[in-house]
Amino acid sequence: MQLTNHAKCSHRDKELFRLLESQGALDTDQIQLLLFKDNVLHTTRRRLKKLVDVKKIKRDRISINEPYFYYLDKKPGQIEHVLGVSWIYTWVCTSLSNTMQLHSFEREVVHKTLRPDALICVKSLWSNSFSFFYGEFNIVESGHDFAEKVKRYNDFYSSGEYLKMWWVPLAQRFPIIRVVTTGRIDSLLKKITKENVNNLEFQVFSLEQVKEECLHGSSSSCGLRA
């Protein structure tokens, strides 16, 4: 049975509320890719403006040159970082083939000495197996040294603490760590190499690569396909 336009809006609105609750905030481009991919951008903006006007969601933007971002109640702190992780979420969702399904996307996972930006699990519908990877968003302009995060990943691995995690019985290996950065890939790779004493697998992509692949379906990267 074909849904009416009203039913489509109602279903999509509910899905938007669910996504804003789980992701904290999403910008117009991300929402377009996740929920309005068969519509023109003007339709997306119009619907979002309607939801803002009736106070179902709130919006703001970082600067006049950036798209609006949307959230439910209280605006998240560190909004640039939140939106960066939302790009990783969008990237994963738009990269999945018909035989793959996003099983879980956990933000700000708390381990003993490590807090990854995301733990992502993708399920293969063909083999009924799971692939896990960590997602990290690195804002070079923040001044935080990513080398410290690399050291924490290595300490987490060396200590064997990861063996207590729920995903270990389902995983075939320690998760790949995929980093999206606002800076230069080569500079970040040098920092990673220096601190990566256990030779964990780090893969680095630029934010521009991620956006290009999401928005236009092409990139020089291999994407986040499991």
Helices and strands as residue ranges (DSSP letters): H 5-23, E 26-27, H 28-35, H 41-53, E 58-60, E 69-71, H 79-95, E 100-107, E 118-124, E 130-138, G 140-142, H 146-159, G 161-164, G 168-170, E 176-181, H 185-195, E 202-206, H 207-216
